Each structure stands twice: as structure tokens, then as C-alpha cells.
Amino acid sequence: MSQTHFGFETVDEAEKAGKVKGVFDSVASKYDLMNDFMSMGLHRVWKAYTVAVANLKEGDAVLDIAGGTGDLSRAFARKVGPTGTVVHTDINEAMLRTGRDRLLDEGLSLPTTICDAEKLPFKPGTFDLVSVAFGLRNMTHKEQALAEMCRVLKPGGRLLVLEFSKVAKPLQKPYDWYSFNILPKLGQWVAGDADSYRYLAESIRMHPDQATLKAMMKTVGFGHVDVHNLTGGVVALHVGIKC
Ligand SMILES: C[S@@+](CC[C@H](N)C(=O)[O-])C[C@H]1O[C@@H](n2cnc3c(N)ncnc32)[C@H](O)[C@@H]1O
């Protein structure tokens, strides 16, 4: 049995998805509140930047992978209008239900489906744009998931990967201090769950850095990949073009 990482823990590959499910089952109801607390609202700026880079037009077909509580799906739906499509997906039912309820409360009824990014249930060449925000880090076989994202894009279509990344050197010490001291306490206080936020801090350290992720995207078939560092590399937006 091959092994992989769950945060700093080494686990059998077959165990990881179940452990990730445990994290998101636990935090789903407090996920949005916690995002605002722990990023001091910055996740809204990172997502707004992603939507601006997406540069969608009316009628576009979009797939939001690991869409969770639906921030990107909602913003994309407004851009593509009634002639376009945004499919809101996630592997986790609790996250997807929370997101779907939120979207419905805001008057948006989007196609919503549970799916694993590593086995996407869509035909090749279906979408103009695929997004995955803060989701790739949690996947067991990242290259398999990226290859699937490439497969379902139309030629010329783009993949946007918004994810925590490697911070610039001067930020490393304060960022580590915040991640390992403050974040789990915030998690305990806001969501009643320190462990899930300890996993978050650890999984960020185990995630491929900007250059490695760019190389992975090229390996699975993206002809061109741009990297946008945000907030000193706390987060990076990778934009891959299928060409
Ligand atoms: C941190 S949340 C991100 C939610 C949302 N995209 C956002 O930016 O707020 C990560 C999401 O990735 C999902 N996820 C983890 N593994 C996945 C997989 N293999 N396929 C699809 N989604 C997955 C989790 O269920 C969770 O909802």
C-alpha cells in the first residue's frame, strides 16, 4: 500500500480521503466564519482577484471543483449570466449542502453535484474554465486530479488553482508562529475544533511550492502556466491554459 501525507502524519493512501472528510464534516457549519477570522478577511480579496483573472463572459461554462460553501461559484454565476453554466461541486456532502443552501438563500440555483476531482464525471472538452480554490492541497493524487481538470477543459480553456503556497523568506517566521500557535486556538474558539486547523497549517507546509505545482500542471498537459503570488506567497494563483 502506498503512503501519503495527512498534514505531518504519514498515512496509507486509502486512509487520506476519509481523514480529509472528517475535517470538512467537522468545520462545514463554521467554515465561512472561520475563513474570515483566520485570514482577517483576506480570502475575499484572493477570491476577488481570482474572479478578475477568470475574465468570464456571458454564456461561458464553468466547473468549480472543491467548491465548498460556494464563494467562487456565486461570483462566477454572476459573470456568466443566465446563458452560462456554473457547476458547483465538492466531494464533501456537508460542505456542498452548506454552500447550496447559501446560494439558494441568495437566489441562485446552480447545478450542484458531489464529485471527486480525481474522477470527474464530465465529458472531455466540456468547460471554458475550471477552478479549484483551497482544494488541491487536500487531494490524495494531485497529478491525477490536475489531469482530470485538463481533460474536461475545452482546447484553449483555463484552469485556475488558488491555493496556499510558499511564503517569501521575511514572512516565514511570523507566518509559522501564527499558523502553529494562533490558528489552532482560533479553530478551537470559533469552530470548536483545534485539530482541523492544525491540519490546515501542516497541510500547507506539505503542499508543492509555486514552481513544483507549475511543473506538475505542465506535466499533465497545460501548455502554458502563469503564477501570481498573492500576499507575499501566502497564497498563489496558478493559471494553466490547455493548448
Ligand atoms: C478549504 S475547502 C475550500 C472551499 C472553497 N473552494 C473555498 O475556497 O472556500 C476545501 C474543499 O476541498 C474539498 N475536497 C477535498 N478533497 C477533494 C476531492 N478529492 N475532490 C473534490 N473536492 C475535494 C473538501 O471537501 C472541501 O470542501
The ligand as a Tripos MOL2 file, in Angstrom:
@<TRIPOS>MOLECULE
LIG
   27    29     1     0     0
SMALL
NO_CHARGES

@<TRIPOS>ATOM
      1 C1        -10.7770   24.5520    2.2000 C.3       1 LIG1
      2 S1        -12.2120   23.9870    1.3730 S.3       1 LIG1
      3 C2        -12.3690   25.1210    0.0360 C.3       1 LIG1
      4 C3        -13.7840   25.5080   -0.2700 C.3       1 LIG1
      5 C4        -13.9520   26.6510   -1.2770 C.3       1 LIG1
      6 N1        -13.3840   26.3190   -2.5580 N.3       1 LIG1
      7 C5        -13.3490   27.9210   -0.7630 C.2       1 LIG1
      8 O1        -12.3870   28.3910   -1.3620 O.co2     1 LIG1
      9 O2        -13.8240   28.4680    0.2240 O.co2     1 LIG1
     10 C6        -11.5440   22.5570    0.5980 C.3       1 LIG1
     11 C7        -12.5980   21.6860   -0.0690 C.3       1 LIG1
     12 O3        -11.9350   20.6680   -0.8290 O.3       1 LIG1
     13 C8        -12.8100   19.5630   -0.8520 C.3       1 LIG1
     14 N2        -12.1070   18.3710   -1.3420 N.ar      1 LIG1
     15 C9        -11.1280   17.6670   -0.7260 C.ar      1 LIG1
     16 N3        -10.7540   16.6170   -1.4910 N.ar      1 LIG1
     17 C10       -11.4970   16.6660   -2.6240 C.ar      1 LIG1
     18 C11       -11.5660   15.8580   -3.8040 C.ar      1 LIG1
     19 N4        -10.7970   14.7860   -3.9610 N.pl3     1 LIG1
     20 N5        -12.4570   16.2100   -4.7610 N.ar      1 LIG1
     21 C12       -13.2510   17.2900   -4.6140 C.ar      1 LIG1
     22 N6        -13.2370   18.0970   -3.5230 N.ar      1 LIG1
     23 C13       -12.3700   17.7790   -2.5410 C.ar      1 LIG1
     24 C14       -13.2640   19.4790    0.6020 C.3       1 LIG1
     25 O4        -14.3980   18.6670    0.7490 O.3       1 LIG1
     26 C15       -13.5060   20.9500    0.9280 C.3       1 LIG1
     27 O5        -14.8360   21.3300    0.7510 O.3       1 LIG1
@<TRIPOS>BOND
     1     1     2 1
     2     2     3 1
     3     2    10 1
     4     3     4 1
     5     4     5 1
     6     5     6 1
     7     5     7 1
     8     7     8 2
     9     7     9 1
    10    10    11 1
    11    11    12 1
    12    11    26 1
    13    12    13 1
    14    13    14 1
    15    13    24 1
    16    14    15 ar
    17    14    23 ar
    18    15    16 ar
    19    16    17 ar
    20    17    18 ar
    21    17    23 ar
    22    18    19 1
    23    18    20 ar
    24    20    21 ar
    25    21    22 ar
    26    22    23 ar
    27    24    25 1
    28    24    26 1
    29    26    27 1
@<TRIPOS>SUBSTRUCTURE
     1 LIG1         1 GROUP 0 **** ****
